[in-house]
Structure formats: C-alpha cells, structure tokens
Amino acid sequence: MEIKAPSQGLRLTPLCKAPLKKRREEREKRREEEEKRREEREKRREEKRREEKRKKEKRREEKRREERREKRREKIKFQLVISGNTRTSIMIEDISVRNYIQTIGQHVIKLKEKGMLAQTGPLGFKIHKIQPGDGVFIKSWKEETLIPKWEGPYLTLLTTDKSVRTAKKGWIHTSKVKEPVEPPMVAVENHLTAQGSTNNLGKEGQGNVKETS
C-alpha cells in the first residue's frame, strides 16, 4: 500500500479497494451463472416430466386400442360360431364360456338345418287360389256411405300362404282380399290405366299386365 507523509494531512488509501470491487462483480456474475444453470436444470426436469407424461398417455392409449381390438376379435369369433361355421376356432381362455358358445353354435346349426327344409303348411290344401297375374278386389278401410266396400281390381304380383302383394296396395292379408273375378285382366288393365298406376308397377308388374293383355 502507499503511505503518504503525515505532514500532508491525508488519510491512507488502501490499494486493495479496486480488487474488492472486482471480486464483488465476479461473485455477482457467478451468482447469475448459477441462477441460469438452476433454471436450465428446472427446464430440463420439466421437459423430462412432460415427456414421461406423453409416453404414459401414449402407452395408455395403445392399451385401450388393444383392448378394443381384442373385444372386436372376440365379437367376430362369437358371431362366426353363432353363424354355424364349424371350422371356426374359439380362442377363449374361460372353458365354461367356450363350451357355452360351442353349445349355442350347435343349436343354431340344427335350427338352420330345420329352416332349410321345405316348409309346408299344417293343412293339406292351399288356403287361397290367388295366383300372380290375377286381378283381385281389396276390402276398403273406409266405412262411409256411397263408397264401395271392395276396391279394385288390382294386379297380383306375389302370393304367400297368408298374404297377397298387389301392384297398388302392396302386401295385404288374404282375409282382406276377394278371390279373383272372371274375366280378370281386362278389368284390371282398364282400372290400372284409369288410375295411372302402371307407372308404379315396376318392370315385373308392367310385364305381367302386357303379357296377360
């Protein structure tokens, strides 16, 4: 340090004052650097936590998708067994459930075999004599005066044991249909032309009308 003479009346100034300021600045700088490193560490931890969370969500979503796929596979297997496909293998761990499904499949196969047989009515004769191409009268649902009880005749397209399908009215139970009249198709064609129904018959109905006319 520099020491001046006492005769001058000045205080002694230490030469280490400048280094103290420098050390203070260095400490501040180190503190700032440490603070930055701490922030960077926190940032990396936060990113790591977010990444782990994303991975966990992704694994959870994949697990849910796999469960849904497994359920769809089990459903398809069950439907195949119920449909009667004997070559279908049932990959079900529960033996009781597997046996139950196999039993159902066997019953379904038997019922399908019965359904494939030619079905005949309980009676030995036909319930009605209506054939496709006949002209039939259909009972009117309106119960008003001056309105005929039977409407028609309408062209018959299809028949079953208990119902008749006409070109205009669709499917009707045979209890609401009168037996074909004589001569049938002249009146039917005239009626359909007057009503403008030939356009609604379709190809099959129009073909039947042309053939019979």
Beta strands, then each sheet from edge to edge (+ up, - down):
strand 1: 135-139
strand 2: 150-159
strand 3: 163-166
strand 4: 170-173
strand 5: 177-178
sheet 1: 4+ 3- 2+ 1- 5+
end
